[in-house]
Amino acid sequence: MRELILGGARSGKSRHAQTRALALSMAKRAPVLCLVTAQALDAEMAERIARHQADRPPAWRVVEAPIALPEAIVAAPADAVVLV
């Protein structure tokens, strides 16, 4: 199953996606792999990234893939819930 969550800037997409990933991982008893693509190129983005990091459960595995996202998706474990 794949889900695409769309919305405007700062509309709650990330929080909703994290909630869905957590629910799916609990239902499937599967780990969550969080593929992050943002880069802290300025202070505002660094602050937003820090908020996202603080919101994620510590058990989630995080892979930084700002450029090689397709490769990171292909390399994800088959049983994982993947959050981009």
Legacy VTK file of the C-alpha trace (Angstrom):
# vtk DataFile Version 3.0
C-alpha trace
ASCII
DATASET POLYDATA
POINTS 84 float
0.000 0.000 0.000
1.205 3.506 -0.798
-0.193 6.788 0.418
0.539 10.247 -0.917
-0.169 13.104 1.459
-0.424 16.511 -0.170
-1.057 19.979 1.202
0.156 23.518 1.294
3.194 24.844 3.111
2.945 24.324 6.873
-0.452 22.628 6.564
0.352 19.696 8.860
1.451 17.205 6.194
4.440 15.989 8.171
2.539 15.484 11.410
-0.247 13.641 9.575
2.285 11.470 7.710
4.108 10.649 10.946
0.825 9.680 12.594
-0.044 7.406 9.658
3.441 5.840 9.636
3.218 5.112 13.348
-0.232 3.538 12.972
0.877 1.407 10.027
4.038 0.271 11.783
2.051 -0.760 14.843
-0.551 -2.585 12.742
2.083 -4.392 10.674
4.557 -4.732 13.562
7.095 -3.250 11.195
9.898 -0.736 11.660
9.659 2.807 10.309
12.331 4.100 7.979
12.264 7.871 7.621
13.973 9.158 4.482
14.730 12.846 4.897
15.476 15.104 1.953
15.800 18.610 3.364
19.133 20.328 3.802
19.772 23.058 6.364
20.930 25.725 3.942
19.705 28.601 6.111
18.685 29.239 9.723
14.948 28.912 9.070
15.367 25.502 7.459
17.697 24.386 10.256
14.973 25.293 12.754
12.305 23.416 10.794
14.557 20.356 10.529
15.204 20.465 14.282
11.437 20.520 14.938
10.912 17.524 12.662
13.729 15.640 14.400
12.199 16.354 17.808
8.784 15.141 16.618
10.033 11.755 15.387
10.029 8.761 17.725
13.600 7.804 18.668
13.127 4.211 17.465
12.636 5.304 13.868
15.639 4.787 11.624
16.532 7.936 9.697
18.425 8.055 6.414
19.434 11.383 4.910
18.796 11.251 1.168
18.730 14.818 -0.164
19.894 13.755 -3.621
19.708 9.957 -3.911
16.074 9.511 -2.829
15.161 6.899 -5.484
18.126 4.758 -4.454
17.213 5.089 -0.768
13.637 3.999 -1.482
14.848 0.944 -3.444
17.270 0.064 -0.623
14.572 0.222 2.068
13.818 -3.070 3.812
10.772 -4.765 2.303
8.979 -4.975 5.639
9.544 -1.339 6.630
7.017 1.464 6.650
8.828 4.122 4.619
8.155 7.773 5.311
9.640 10.350 2.943
LINES 1 85
84 0 1 2 3 4 5 6 7 8 9 10 11 12 13 14 15 16 17 18 19 20 21 22 23 24 25 26 27 28 29 30 31 32 33 34 35 36 37 38 39 40 41 42 43 44 45 46 47 48 49 50 51 52 53 54 55 56 57 58 59 60 61 62 63 64 65 66 67 68 69 70 71 72 73 74 75 76 77 78 79 80 81 82 83
